Amino acid sequence: MAITQEEFNFLVALEKEFKTNDPISLDSIWSREILSVQSRDIFLLDYYKSSFRLEKYTYNKRYRKNIVLIRYDSVGKHTNPDQTVLNGPHVHLYTEGYDDRFAFPPEKVGIDAKRLERAAILRVLLKYFNVRGCPVIQLVMF
C-alpha cells in the first residue's frame, strides 16, 4: 500500500510521542511504538546494528507496519532510481511512486554524520519527524 507525498508530509508534521518512556539502548536491536498526539496514527521506530561491522546501524521509521517513511543508514552504497549514487551515510525519505527507494545526503534532514554520534543522530531524526519527549538514550561504548 502506498501513500501520496501530501500524506507523507502530513504524517511527518503530526506531533508525536513515544508510547512508553523506557530508556532506549543502542546496544541491541529494538522496535518502539510512537503515537500521534493529534490522531490515532501509530508509527514504529526500529533500530538495527550490525554484529559484524560496529559502525553499521540503521534507524527505520515505519507507518502501518510496512510503509517506510524515513530510514537512516550509517554506512553503505545506495543507487537511486535516477542512478544517483550515495556512498556512506544516507537517509531514505518516502517519495511518492518510489516508496523508500530514494536516498539523500543526511544533511537533507539536518544530520552532520561526520560530527554526530548515533544517539545525536537519533535525536535529529526524531526532531525531523516531530517527536517530542525523547526517552533517555543509553550510550554504548565500542
FENQUI-V636838 format. One record per helix or strand of 3 or more residues. SS is the DSSP state (H for helix, E for strand). FROM is the first residue (numbers start at 1). TO is the last residue. If there is no record, write none. Layout:
ss->{SS	SS}
from->{FROM	FROM}
to->{TO	TO}
//
This chain:
ss->{H	E	E	E	E	E	E	E	E	H	H}
from->{5	16	30	42	57	67	77	85	90	106	118}
to->{13	18	36	49	63	73	79	87	93	109	128}
//
